[in-house]
């Protein structure tokens, strides 16, 4: 296995230097220390580290291969035009740092002085460009490591809820190699960092629910703040989920555990206040916290592309928003449908969708079993996924956007899918064992 992984790495690196000799080299040199850092952190784990290391490195290589092809053949606009936007404004931010104040207007227009969404990605782009120069491929390679690093975190989340290696491994493999997660995390998009931050937030919340640790407090605070800079409404949903999880607690409530949870909540609140979250929150609520603004955003999404749906829906009222949920939920979880595969971009999703549709029964079975037997452990993930799923069901009016936004939820859905898969497999194994035992009994009787 190690020899195969090494051969694959050499082949893909050879492809990079052959197809992108100018930008590939600096991108690889920037990526390697990140790979080494994540590998070191995995190596420090005391459970299944050899498996996790192989999955992480394989995940990086897969993303490296796909990301290089997207860059070389200029498919950024086809797969994710936001990458070009972040490239332009990230470079503008770098120019501002270097004293070119004429670019300041463009940066302020994008970030809306902190009220906008995604401005944190500009800082990531600008930092990378400061190190290696303007190089979109380097951004993609950084995201390749970020995206692959989410898979070991999925393992740690799973094992924290269910101490079952089989469940954790299945969840990890799906997080590492599911096509849409690979696609969105190998480009210069913010999806990869968002998914990583969500997994970090949930893992830190689970760990803090078990035991106070200042390290996980710091991880949670930094993850939440970075989420605020990338997609602010996801930040608020995570805050609600984390707060509710701390109040509920992972174990039976006692005065000591309640006091500990309240201290953690206060520490997180004070730390986020230090980062200026209240100022950002007030600006964002003034700009976006209205039903009319929500309706404008959804209407624009439904009319801006051929894959829009339910243009006549009005979500500016409570009844209208609730009436949208069934249709929006269907599109968020299941789209694109076979009859919607009218373009190449939609058609290439079909293999993944077949796998995903086949996983839905396992998802339902696993969610029911987990909520029934591990409710306290799974509480932050259930609250977060439920709220974000509901939010996207109301907000999204475009098939392509719904398909992309689903990636932020997939890692957590995979926990339930893995549980459902193992339940089915164990039941089949138990049934087969009973049949073997009964056959052995019958054979023994005949011998007598």
RODO-2510 file (C-alpha; in nm, 4 decimals, decimal comma):
residues 448
     n   res          X          Y          Z
     1     x     0,0000     0,0000     0,0000
     2     x     0,2788     0,2458     0,0876
     3     x     0,4636     0,1651    -0,2366
     4     x     0,1448     0,2207    -0,4377
     5     x     0,0835     0,5524    -0,2642
     6     x     0,4396     0,6631    -0,3321
     7     x     0,4155     0,5647    -0,6995
     8     x     0,0871     0,7538    -0,7325
     9     x     0,2403     1,0608    -0,5667
    10     x     0,5376     1,0598    -0,8037
    11     x     0,3109     1,0176    -1,1062
    12     x     0,0849     1,3072    -1,0061
    13     x     0,3774     1,5331    -0,9165
    14     x     0,5302     1,4515    -1,2555
    15     x     0,2016     1,5495    -1,4205
    16     x     0,1979     1,8783    -1,2262
    17     x     0,5492     1,9776    -1,3350
    18     x     0,4771     1,8753    -1,6930
    19     x     0,1414     2,0533    -1,7328
    20     x     0,2038     2,3552    -1,5084
    21     x     0,5822     2,4032    -1,4834
    22     x     0,5690     2,7716    -1,3850
    23     x     0,2911     2,7739    -1,1246
    24     x     0,3044     2,4099    -1,0157
    25     x     0,6482     2,4293    -0,8525
    26     x     0,5721     2,7188    -0,6141
    27     x     0,2333     2,5658    -0,5370
    28     x     0,3879     2,2300    -0,4453
    29     x     0,6568     2,3959    -0,2322
    30     x     0,3882     2,5828    -0,0398
    31     x     0,1714     2,2728    -0,0055
    32     x     0,4388     2,0335     0,1248
    33     x     0,4871     2,1997     0,4685
    34     x     0,1090     2,1945     0,5164
    35     x     0,0983     1,8253     0,4277
    36     x     0,3837     1,7601     0,6709
    37     x     0,2058     1,9508     0,9494
    38     x    -0,1237     1,7634     0,9084
    39     x     0,0639     1,4314     0,8799
    40     x     0,2469     1,5096     1,2028
    41     x    -0,0802     1,5873     1,3812
    42     x    -0,2283     1,2594     1,2555
    43     x     0,0826     1,0686     1,3647
    44     x     0,0340     1,2016     1,7181
    45     x    -0,3047     1,0312     1,7433
    46     x    -0,3222     0,7145     1,9472
    47     x    -0,5863     0,5461     1,7310
    48     x    -0,5837     0,4189     1,3713
    49     x    -0,3146     0,6668     1,2665
    50     x    -0,1743     0,4518     0,9852
    51     x    -0,5182     0,4300     0,8218
    52     x    -0,5836     0,8031     0,8685
    53     x    -0,2449     0,8986     0,7289
    54     x    -0,3002     0,6906     0,4161
    55     x    -0,6492     0,8323     0,3638
    56     x    -0,5283     1,1886     0,4144
    57     x    -0,2397     1,1546     0,1690
    58     x    -0,4614     0,9776    -0,0845
    59     x    -0,7192     1,2551    -0,0455
    60     x    -0,4540     1,5181    -0,1126
    61     x    -0,3353     1,3354    -0,4262
    62     x    -0,6867     1,2979    -0,5665
    63     x    -0,7552     1,6666    -0,5143
    64     x    -0,4148     1,7565    -0,6556
    65     x    -0,4937     1,5644    -0,9739
    66     x    -0,8415     1,7139    -1,0228
    67     x    -0,7351     2,0653    -0,9234
    68     x    -0,4416     2,0651    -1,1653
    69     x    -0,6658     1,9616    -1,4550
    70     x    -0,9147     2,2377    -1,3708
    71     x    -0,6337     2,4927    -1,3663
    72     x    -0,4509     2,3767    -1,6781
    73     x    -0,7646     2,3563    -1,8922
    74     x    -0,9126     2,6801    -1,7504
    75     x    -1,2276     2,5173    -1,6157
    76     x    -1,2600     2,7574    -1,3209
    77     x    -1,5592     2,9351    -1,4719
    78     x    -1,7212     2,6039    -1,5609
    79     x    -1,6894     2,4477    -1,2141
    80     x    -1,6670     2,7447    -0,9780
    81     x    -1,6454     3,1005    -1,1039
    82     x    -1,6035     3,2338    -0,7501
    83     x    -1,2380     3,1278    -0,7725
    84     x    -1,1756     3,4057    -1,0243
    85     x    -1,3510     3,6543    -0,7962
    86     x    -1,1374     3,5594    -0,4975
    87     x    -0,8253     3,5753    -0,7140
    88     x    -0,9041     3,9315    -0,8250
    89     x    -1,0047     4,0734    -0,4874
    90     x    -0,7395     3,8773    -0,2975
    91     x    -0,4735     4,0251    -0,5217
    92     x    -0,6312     4,3689    -0,4709
    93     x    -0,6015     4,3235    -0,0935
    94     x    -0,2338     4,2356    -0,1346
    95     x    -0,1836     4,5542    -0,3333
    96     x    -0,3426     4,7520    -0,0499
    97     x    -0,0975     4,5929     0,1950
    98     x     0,1846     4,7021    -0,0327
    99     x     0,0672     5,0634    -0,0354
   100     x    -0,1405     5,0676    -0,3542
   101     x    -0,4380     5,2505    -0,2027
   102     x    -0,6248     5,2701    -0,5329
   103     x    -0,7278     4,9081    -0,4744
   104     x    -0,8847     4,9864    -0,1364
   105     x    -1,2184     5,0799    -0,2905
   106     x    -1,2496     4,7404    -0,4588
   107     x    -1,1702     4,5524    -0,1359
   108     x    -1,4187     4,7582     0,0669
   109     x    -1,6837     4,7036    -0,1989
   110     x    -1,6409     4,3259    -0,1677
   111     x    -1,6245     4,3046     0,2112
   112     x    -1,8810     4,5781     0,2858
   113     x    -1,6650     4,6650     0,5880
   114     x    -1,7248     4,3252     0,7416
   115     x    -2,0959     4,3025     0,6664
   116     x    -2,0421     4,0898     0,3568
   117     x    -1,9782     3,7191     0,3260
   118     x    -1,6541     3,5565     0,2182
   119     x    -1,4125     3,8388     0,2867
   120     x    -1,1976     3,6076     0,4986
   121     x    -1,1093     3,4184     0,1801
   122     x    -0,9459     3,7361     0,0481
   123     x    -0,7002     3,7251     0,3372
   124     x    -0,6100     3,3633     0,2652
   125     x    -0,5525     3,4469    -0,1016
   126     x    -0,3535     3,7589    -0,0190
   127     x    -0,1280     3,5737     0,2278
   128     x    -0,0552     3,3002    -0,0261
   129     x     0,0140     3,5571    -0,2982
   130     x     0,2457     3,7408    -0,0589
   131     x     0,4497     3,4210    -0,0243
   132     x     0,4567     3,2852    -0,3809
   133     x     0,3248     3,5682    -0,5976
   134     x    -0,0058     3,5743    -0,7819
   135     x    -0,0638     3,2056    -0,8404
   136     x    -0,4158     3,0589    -0,8456
   137     x    -0,2768     2,7068    -0,8544
   138     x    -0,1077     2,7652    -0,5183
   139     x    -0,4465     2,8589    -0,3685
   140     x    -0,5925     2,5397    -0,5106
   141     x    -0,3136     2,3307    -0,3625
   142     x    -0,3610     2,4883    -0,0191
   143     x    -0,7290     2,4033    -0,0454
   144     x    -0,6389     2,0470    -0,1466
   145     x    -0,4670     2,0000     0,1904
   146     x    -0,7509     2,1749     0,3757
   147     x    -1,0121     1,9572     0,2068
   148     x    -0,8247     1,6329     0,2686
   149     x    -0,7665     1,7276     0,6328
   150     x    -1,1432     1,7242     0,6923
   151     x    -1,1467     1,3439     0,6509
   152     x    -0,9385     1,2614     0,9644
   153     x    -1,1541     1,5091     1,1567
   154     x    -1,4631     1,3215     1,0381
   155     x    -1,3052     1,0063     1,1839
   156     x    -1,2465     1,1758     1,5204
   157     x    -1,6041     1,3065     1,5283
   158     x    -1,7436     0,9619     1,4496
   159     x    -1,5304     0,7824     1,7063
   160     x    -1,6278     1,0422     1,9662
   161     x    -1,9954     0,9578     1,9137
   162     x    -1,9662     0,5838     1,8460
   163     x    -1,6487     0,4029     1,9645
   164     x    -1,6662     0,1859     1,6541
   165     x    -1,3758     0,1828     1,4074
   166     x    -1,5871     0,0452     1,1253
   167     x    -1,8295     0,3400     1,1447
   168     x    -1,5452     0,5908     1,1720
   169     x    -1,3559     0,4435     0,8765
   170     x    -1,6580     0,4461     0,6464
   171     x    -1,7331     0,8077     0,7372
   172     x    -1,3669     0,9000     0,6780
   173     x    -1,3490     0,7349     0,3357
   174     x    -1,6668     0,9085     0,2219
   175     x    -1,5410     1,2463     0,3467
   176     x    -1,2077     1,1959     0,1695
   177     x    -1,3278     1,0751    -0,1705
   178     x    -1,6905     1,1769    -0,2254
   179     x    -1,6799     1,3510    -0,5675
   180     x    -1,8472     1,6803    -0,4760
   181     x    -1,6276     1,7234    -0,1679
   182     x    -1,3211     1,6620    -0,3846
   183     x    -1,4453     1,9049    -0,6496
   184     x    -1,5266     2,1943    -0,4179
   185     x    -1,2087     2,1580    -0,2109
   186     x    -0,9554     2,1451    -0,4970
   187     x    -1,0371     2,4888    -0,6376
   188     x    -0,9789     2,8416    -0,5141
   189     x    -1,3158     2,8444    -0,3375
   190     x    -1,4132     2,8975     0,0254
   191     x    -1,6056     2,5692     0,0513
   192     x    -1,3020     2,3650     0,1600
   193     x    -1,2077     2,5985     0,4476
   194     x    -1,5717     2,6213     0,5584
   195     x    -1,6053     2,2421     0,5774
   196     x    -1,2779     2,2152     0,7700
   197     x    -1,3896     2,4830     1,0176
   198     x    -1,7264     2,3155     1,0666
   199     x    -1,5630     1,9811     1,1464
   200     x    -1,3172     2,1506     1,3818
   201     x    -1,6033     2,3323     1,5576
   202     x    -1,8067     2,0148     1,6044
   203     x    -1,5072     1,8125     1,7233
   204     x    -1,4067     2,0819     1,9736
   205     x    -1,7662     2,1021     2,0981
   206     x    -1,7820     1,7255     2,1510
   207     x    -1,4476     1,7264     2,3333
   208     x    -1,5471     2,0181     2,5564
   209     x    -1,8765     1,8481     2,6370
   210     x    -1,6751     1,5617     2,7810
   211     x    -1,3993     1,7556     2,9573
   212     x    -1,2754     2,1136     2,9834
   213     x    -0,9607     2,1765     2,7830
   214     x    -0,8270     2,5219     2,7017
   215     x    -0,6827     2,3886     2,3745
   216     x    -1,0278     2,2989     2,2442
   217     x    -1,1682     2,6314     2,3665
   218     x    -0,9071     2,8064     2,1521
   219     x    -0,9797     2,5798     1,8530
   220     x    -1,3524     2,6466     1,8832
   221     x    -1,3143     3,0236     1,9159
   222     x    -1,0762     3,0527     1,6204
   223     x    -1,2933     2,8238     1,4070
   224     x    -1,6047     3,0266     1,4848
   225     x    -1,4372     3,3571     1,4054
   226     x    -1,3002     3,2254     1,0765
   227     x    -1,6479     3,0955     0,9886
   228     x    -1,7820     3,4454     1,0485
   229     x    -1,5419     3,5808     0,7872
   230     x    -1,6325     3,3144     0,5309
   231     x    -2,0090     3,2605     0,5650
   232     x    -2,1594     3,4609     0,8465
   233     x    -2,5012     3,2957     0,8704
   234     x    -2,3341     2,9547     0,9128
   235     x    -2,1420     3,1092     1,2035
   236     x    -2,4667     3,2035     1,3814
   237     x    -2,6155     2,8584     1,3254
   238     x    -2,3033     2,6924     1,4682
   239     x    -2,3129     2,9264     1,7698
   240     x    -2,6743     2,8254     1,8378
   241     x    -2,5886     2,4556     1,8040
   242     x    -2,2797     2,4825     2,0250
   243     x    -2,4620     2,6796     2,2953
   244     x    -2,7539     2,4363     2,2996
   245     x    -2,5142     2,1405     2,3167
   246     x    -2,3292     2,2897     2,6136
   247     x    -2,6550     2,3545     2,7965
   248     x    -2,7769     1,9999     2,7344
   249     x    -2,4386     1,8457     2,8178
   250     x    -2,3051     1,5062     2,7129
   251     x    -2,3669     1,3492     3,0537
   252     x    -2,6300     1,3695     3,3220
   253     x    -2,6612     1,7272     3,4393
   254     x    -2,5012     1,8124     3,7727
   255     x    -2,4230     2,1431     3,9374
   256     x    -2,0542     2,0956     3,8609
   257     x    -2,1064     2,0070     3,4940
   258     x    -2,3547     2,2925     3,4493
   259     x    -2,1096     2,5423     3,5987
   260     x    -1,8340     2,4081     3,3712
   261     x    -2,0515     2,4465     3,0618
   262     x    -2,1499     2,8017     3,1561
   263     x    -1,7841     2,8935     3,2077
   264     x    -1,6997     2,7588     2,8630
   265     x    -1,9858     2,9563     2,7063
   266     x    -1,8732     3,2760     2,8798
   267     x    -1,5117     3,2220     2,7748
   268     x    -1,6158     3,1717     2,4141
   269     x    -1,8396     3,4783     2,4273
   270     x    -1,5630     3,6970     2,5720
   271     x    -1,3098     3,5711     2,3179
   272     x    -1,5437     3,6349     2,0245
   273     x    -1,6178     3,9779     2,1682
   274     x    -1,2439     4,0472     2,1697
   275     x    -1,2366     3,9675     1,7963
   276     x    -1,5103     4,2245     1,7356
   277     x    -1,7882     3,9808     1,6540
   278     x    -2,0558     4,2114     1,7980
   279     x    -1,9568     4,4855     1,5526
   280     x    -1,9705     4,2483     1,2572
   281     x    -2,3011     4,1083     1,3810
   282     x    -2,4663     4,4502     1,4041
   283     x    -2,3549     4,5387     1,0507
   284     x    -2,4760     4,2074     0,9118
   285     x    -2,8132     4,2281     1,0833
   286     x    -2,8647     4,5798     0,9501
   287     x    -2,7806     4,4634     0,5990
   288     x    -2,9355     4,1169     0,5768
   289     x    -3,1736     4,0588     0,8696
   290     x    -3,5004     4,1285     0,6913
   291     x    -3,7536     3,9071     0,5199
   292     x    -3,7462     4,1325     0,2149
   293     x    -3,3691     4,0892     0,1760
   294     x    -3,4079     3,7115     0,2083
   295     x    -3,6720     3,7179    -0,0649
   296     x    -3,4467     3,9252    -0,2938
   297     x    -3,1570     3,6835    -0,2420
   298     x    -3,3705     3,3796    -0,3150
   299     x    -3,5381     3,5400    -0,6182
   300     x    -3,1985     3,6333    -0,7612
   301     x    -3,0764     3,2752    -0,7166
   302     x    -3,3839     3,1310    -0,8879
   303     x    -3,3656     3,3724    -1,1835
   304     x    -2,9900     3,4031    -1,2364
   305     x    -2,9436     3,0610    -1,3986
   306     x    -3,1328     2,8126    -1,6111
   307     x    -3,1398     2,5699    -1,3171
   308     x    -3,3549     2,7982    -1,0990
   309     x    -3,6735     2,6638    -0,9447
   310     x    -3,9878     2,7966    -0,7694
   311     x    -3,9455     3,1565    -0,8855
   312     x    -4,2988     3,2458    -0,7722
   313     x    -4,2330     3,1569    -0,4067
   314     x    -4,2407     3,4437    -0,1572
   315     x    -4,0289     3,3737     0,1522
   316     x    -4,0721     3,7228     0,2975
   317     x    -4,3628     3,5942     0,5085
   318     x    -4,3576     3,3160     0,7654
   319     x    -4,6239     3,1159     0,5825
   320     x    -4,4406     3,1551     0,2520
   321     x    -4,1092     3,0483     0,4017
   322     x    -4,2641     2,7403     0,5652
   323     x    -4,4441     2,6428     0,2459
   324     x    -4,1080     2,6483     0,0653
   325     x    -3,9423     2,4002     0,3006
   326     x    -4,0696     2,0705     0,1493
   327     x    -3,9693     2,1632    -0,2060
   328     x    -3,6441     2,3292    -0,0972
   329     x    -3,5519     2,0318     0,1198
   330     x    -3,6149     1,7945    -0,1704
   331     x    -3,3864     1,9933    -0,3996
   332     x    -3,1197     2,0408    -0,1334
   333     x    -3,0970     1,6709    -0,0520
   334     x    -3,1680     1,5096    -0,3884
   335     x    -3,1016     1,7484    -0,6787
   336     x    -3,0029     1,7366    -0,9560
   337     x    -3,2619     1,4847    -1,0707
   338     x    -3,2172     1,2674    -1,3823
   339     x    -3,4602     1,4800    -1,5871
   340     x    -3,2558     1,7912    -1,5047
   341     x    -2,9293     1,6616    -1,6546
   342     x    -2,9548     1,8880    -1,9572
   343     x    -2,5945     2,0118    -1,9594
   344     x    -2,2507     1,8571    -1,9232
   345     x    -2,2002     2,0212    -1,5827
   346     x    -2,5164     1,8582    -1,4521
   347     x    -2,4619     1,5246    -1,6302
   348     x    -2,1246     1,4610    -1,4666
   349     x    -2,2938     1,4605    -1,1253
   350     x    -2,4993     1,1503    -1,2118
   351     x    -2,2566     0,8823    -1,0764
   352     x    -2,2296     1,0652    -0,7454
   353     x    -2,6045     1,1178    -0,7247
   354     x    -2,6711     0,7473    -0,7766
   355     x    -2,4424     0,6718    -0,4816
   356     x    -2,6016     0,9464    -0,2737
   357     x    -2,9617     0,8426    -0,3522
   358     x    -2,8702     0,4856    -0,2570
   359     x    -2,7364     0,6154     0,0758
   360     x    -3,0567     0,7934     0,1800
   361     x    -3,2169     0,4836     0,3447
   362     x    -2,8932     0,4284     0,5384
   363     x    -2,8947     0,7963     0,6367
   364     x    -3,2475     0,7679     0,7772
   365     x    -3,1732     0,4414     0,9589
   366     x    -2,8461     0,5724     1,1027
   367     x    -3,0006     0,9032     1,2134
   368     x    -3,2884     0,7240     1,3895
   369     x    -3,0550     0,4828     1,5678
   370     x    -2,8038     0,7535     1,6669
   371     x    -3,0661     0,9935     1,8011
   372     x    -3,2278     0,7084     1,9929
   373     x    -2,9071     0,5821     2,1556
   374     x    -2,6594     0,8748     2,1429
   375     x    -2,8756     1,1864     2,1628
   376     x    -2,6550     1,3828     2,4013
   377     x    -2,3391     1,3005     2,2056
   378     x    -2,4932     1,3846     1,8686
   379     x    -2,6884     1,6918     1,9868
   380     x    -2,4578     1,9626     1,8414
   381     x    -2,4473     1,7910     1,5021
   382     x    -2,8231     1,7283     1,4938
   383     x    -2,9012     2,0884     1,5872
   384     x    -2,6501     2,2311     1,3407
   385     x    -2,7456     2,0095     1,0456
   386     x    -3,1178     2,0596     1,1105
   387     x    -3,0911     2,4385     1,1255
   388     x    -2,8594     2,4708     0,8259
   389     x    -3,0684     2,2256     0,6233
   390     x    -3,3801     2,4281     0,7060
   391     x    -3,2042     2,7554     0,6211
   392     x    -3,0840     2,6331     0,2834
   393     x    -3,4251     2,4813     0,2100
   394     x    -3,5738     2,8300     0,2395
   395     x    -3,2893     3,0325     0,0845
   396     x    -3,1884     2,8258    -0,2172
   397     x    -3,3676     2,8651    -0,5493
   398     x    -3,1049     2,7191    -0,7780
   399     x    -3,0188     2,3536    -0,8401
   400     x    -2,6473     2,4189    -0,8863
   401     x    -2,6196     2,6235    -0,5694
   402     x    -2,8174     2,3664    -0,3698
   403     x    -2,5815     2,0928    -0,4942
   404     x    -2,2823     2,2995    -0,3864
   405     x    -2,4222     2,4028    -0,0475
   406     x    -2,5056     2,0410     0,0342
   407     x    -2,1308     1,9762     0,0575
   408     x    -2,1214     2,1703     0,3854
   409     x    -2,3605     1,9163     0,5359
   410     x    -2,2322     1,5964     0,3778
   411     x    -1,9556     1,5211     0,6283
   412     x    -2,2126     1,5155     0,9091
   413     x    -2,4668     1,3230     0,7034
   414     x    -2,1925     1,0654     0,6421
   415     x    -2,1815     0,9891     1,0155
   416     x    -2,5423     0,8727     0,9951
   417     x    -2,4862     0,6915     0,6647
   418     x    -2,1944     0,5015     0,8178
   419     x    -2,4019     0,4065     1,1217
   420     x    -2,6833     0,2842     0,8968
   421     x    -2,4417     0,0845     0,6798
   422     x    -2,2814    -0,0871     0,9803
   423     x    -2,6225    -0,1661     1,1295
   424     x    -2,7342    -0,3357     0,8069
   425     x    -2,4032    -0,5185     0,7708
   426     x    -2,4027    -0,6414     1,1303
   427     x    -2,7606    -0,7623     1,0991
   428     x    -2,6697    -0,9567     0,7859
   429     x    -2,3630    -1,1006     0,9560
   430     x    -2,5726    -1,2005     1,2582
   431     x    -2,8327    -1,3629     1,0313
   432     x    -2,5627    -1,5508     0,8408
   433     x    -2,4063    -1,6641     1,1697
   434     x    -2,7425    -1,7916     1,2939
   435     x    -2,7905    -1,9840     0,9698
   436     x    -2,4440    -2,1389     1,0056
   437     x    -2,5138    -2,2304     1,3680
   438     x    -2,8498    -2,3849     1,2759
   439     x    -2,6851    -2,5786     0,9931
   440     x    -2,4196    -2,7069     1,2303
   441     x    -2,6876    -2,8190     1,4766
   442     x    -2,8755    -3,0055     1,2013
   443     x    -2,5569    -3,1781     1,0846
   444     x    -2,4763    -3,2852     1,4414
   445     x    -2,8254    -3,4303     1,4812
   446     x    -2,7940    -3,6312     1,1610
   447     x    -2,4596    -3,7739     1,2775
   448     x    -2,6217    -3,8978     1,5958
***
